[in-house]
């Protein structure tokens, strides 16, 4: 077995204990190891980055009991004499089961008693750059520490060897899941999926052991209505509790306390019950990438007193490389997905906008293809058109698990129903009512959709474009799946019958007609089902329907129309769509990275007949966002009118709306989020979009101050009166 002296690190101990280092220098004691054995271990001093006395005693209460009664001197002695052979973990940095699973060739020697896992790592594994636990990613450590990467490149040492010998004592950043000298609540705390009488509370904590969730009706926690304790065993995965028996229309305060007595707090509000009318205030935002953290576009959202906030799909970008997962252009493992989600909710450049928002209101995240693979369609079959649906594939299950692990939402299943595509699958769709003010419907547009049509370009032959549009009206193709569509229709009928004023349908992809580019991935590519839903709303006189969508790169507001067949006339329905902008995404349009908002993307993709070279030069020379928005609006309207669709905006639509900020029906050049406010008396809906100037990963890395100092400004503001 590994003995105490081999396990101990003199350099680490002296660096962390300057009083001991001074005593050694003066010749008072011969070494730091002597001090540790004689007194340091009883003072809970850490002998090596691989051993943590508090961790060991917390995770091994039987050992703690022996130490408390004096049966054994310290947890360290227990680990050296017994614990390592019993496969107990000495700290969060070394996990025995993980190590054996990663390097199974050592298992036979361990089972034979020839060596222990920690012994193998200390004497051999670290010099081969073996990973001691899920927390350590060698690529991450080297990316964060280029001086170490240079030494590794010269084959002087391995990354983990450097960390254990030098880096730990220097408090170097070695894990995306920990904050060096920071909070043990790296993602803050969160509530979500909140209903009239219940909610989900969630926290990821780096201290293993018992963790307690308290809920109270007052900020001082004098009136605690719920106290739930669970075990936190994995610092990379949040823990959750279900809190029930709550009162509708009530603000609640919650506190999460870890095994060391540290805590973080948050607040949420339960919805009003039916028959009550008190107004509603919520926010929504679309696409975000870890490459552009911190997402300053939502930094003002916590102060708005929101009842809830919707992350409307593409909460991560699983198909691009980001700082916390260097060298990986497509997430594949559960750890990959956990890393991607954690990256969004952790602090960067001293800011944690999402963490601050999560403690301020209830959240509900919707997933899209950004959470898994570009253009993913769970209802399509394998590559050969045969076999099982892709929503039974390993990548689907892994990506979904990663998404759900980091969302404060309850897990529900469709159960054993007759619809085989949907049966026993995770039910991500939701419906919640907010008094008589509104009903909210969250859609899952990825798990059950058919494979997208092959996209055509606007420059394609007219007959090819017509073929694409004709195929989109195939009545057998679905985006939601039969079961989800039927549930949505029934819930809409119920909301109308109950007299609820507003009906918000949250879709990660746009419902409105936007033209050929990108249509295969939007509702336009599933035109028959789009028509079925909009015609249902029209036929049943369901009023005040608002689709809140994302995935288009900005705010685009329009009333909705549908055609009953390919080439048929457009029929107006009493519904509109408001798309919300991205929080932070980037793309390369051929001359380097730019913020991927609708404006530059639309200009880049415009045909010569839509936008001449002179028009492009004019666009580049415009000085204000408002001027650029107007040019892009005219560009998009040219496309829409050529296809017989309505131009952008609500003018002449029959919807009683008024702009507070001129030009509010399109905002195409900012990162941001949108606030929706229902007046408790008039039921008027006010829609305000906040935005910041777009930026790229290059901006974050080279001039971070220019990014973190950006403050959201109002870029769109209008009101709509209900029917």
C-alpha positions, 0 to 999 in steps of 0.5 A: 500500500501507499505509505504516508511519506510517498503520499505526502508532498513537501513542496505543496505542504510548505507552500501552503504553510509558511509558518512551517516553511520558516521553521524548516529554514531555521532548523527548528524541524527537519522537514514539513513531513515531520511537522505534518506527522507530529501535529499538522494532520491533527490541525487539519492541514492538507498534506497533498492536493490529493488528500482533504481531511474534511472531505474524507471525514464528511464522506466517511461518517464511520471514520469521523466517528472513530476520530471523534472518540479517539479510536484513530488519530486522524482521517489521514491515518485511516486512509493510509492504513485502511481506506485506500485498500477499501477503495475510499476516496481521499478527496474530490481530486481522486476518485477510485472507481473513475480511475479503475474504469478509465484504466482497467488494466490495473484492476487485476493487480488491485483485486490481488492486493498488489497495489491500490488505485491511489498508489498506482496513480502516485507512483506511476499514473501521474507521470503518464498523465492519467486522469485522477478524477472526472474533475481534471481535464488535461486539455483544460489545464494546459489551455488555462496554463500555457507555460505548463503546456510549453513544458509538457510539449518539451516532455519535461512533465505531464499536466497533472504532475505539474498541478500536484507538484506546483500548480495546486500550491499556486492555486492554478485553475485546473477544472471547469467545475471548480472556482479557484478561491471562489464559491462552492456554489459555482452556478449559484442556486436555481428554481424552475418548472414552478407551478401553483403548488410546487417547484424544483430547487437545484444546486451544484455544490463542490462540497460532497455530503448532505445538502439542505434546501429550505423554503420560507415565506420571508427573507429571514427564514423565520417561517420555513415551510419546507426543509429537505436534505439530500446527499451531494455525491458528485460535484459535477452534477447539480442535486435537486429536490421537489418542493410541494404544498405551496400556496398559489401567487406567493413569493418564496425565499429558499436557502441551500446549505452544504456540509460545511455550513455555506449557503446561497439563496434565491427567490421564486413566485408561484403562479396565481390560481385560476379566477385571479388576475394579477398581471404577469411579467416574464422574460425569454431569450434564445441562443447562447454559446459558452465561447461568448461568456459572460453573457452580459446581454441578460445582466439586467434581467435579475432586477426586473422582478420577473415571474419566470424566465425562458431559455428558448433553446440552444442553451449551449452549442454542443457542436462548437469548441468552447473554452471549457472543453478545448479540442472538442468540436462535438460533445459526445460523452455525458461529461462533455455535455455536463461541461458545456452546460456548466460553462453557461452558468459559471462565473467568467471575468468576475461576472455570472449573469445566468447564475444571478438570473437564476437566483432571482426568478423561476427558470424553464429551459427548452432544448433545441439542436444546439443541445445535441447535434445541428439539425437533429431530428429525433423522429427520423430513422437511421442513416439508411432509413431503417432501424430505430428512431434517432430519439432512441440513439445513444447520443440523444439519450446522452445529450438529453441527460446532460440537458436535464441534469442542469435544468431545474425541471421535473422529469415526466414521461409520456408513458406507454401510449399507442404512439410508438414514436413518443411512447415512454419518452421524456415529456419535455413539453409543458403547460402552465397557467398564470391566473386568468392572465395567461397560459404558457405552452412550451414545445419540444420541437426536436425529439419527435420531428421527421428528418428535415427536407433537403434545403434549397437555395434562393438561387436554385431553379424555380422548379426546385424551390417549388418542389421543396415547398410542395414537399413541405406540405406532405401531410405525413411529416411532423415536427411535434409528433402526433401526441404532442400536437394533440395535447397542445390543441386540447390545452389551447381549447381549455385555455380559451374555454377558461377565459384566459386572456393570453396564450403564449406558445414557446417554440425554439424555431420560428413559426412565421414565414421567413422565406427560403433560407433555412426554411427546412429547419423551421416550421416552414419546412413542416408546412402541413403541420404548421397549417394544421395548428394555425387552422385549428387556432382559427377554426376554434376562435382561440384569441390572443395567441402569441408564439414566442420563438427563437433561432432567427438571430433577432426580434422579428414581429409579425402576424401569422398566416397559413395556406391550406395547400402548396400555392394556396392563398394566405389566410390570416389567423388571430395570432402573432409571433415575436422572436427573441434574440440570441444572448451570445452566438458567433459565426464566420461569414468568410472574413472572420468571426462576427456576432451571429445576429440576423442583420449581418447574416441576412446581408451576407446571404442576400442574393445580388438581386436582393442587395447589390454591391452598392447596397452592401457598401451602404449597409457597411457605412451606416452609423446607427443600429436603427439605420441598419435594422431598417435596411435589413427589414427592407431586405427581408420584406423583399423576400417575403413579398416575392413569396406572397407573405406579409411584410414584417410588422403588425400594421394593417394586421387587425392586431391592435398594436402600437410601437413605443420605440419606432421600428420596434418590429425588427431588431437585428443587430444586438444580443439580448432578451425580451420582457413580456408584461401583462397589465393586471387591469387592462390586460394590455401586453407590453413587449420590450427587448433589451440588447447590447452590441454583439461581440465575438470570442476574440473580443472576450479574450483580447479586450474583456473590459469592452465586453463586461462593461456593456449594458443592455439598452431598450432596442424594441418596445411596443404594446398590444391590446387583447381582443 
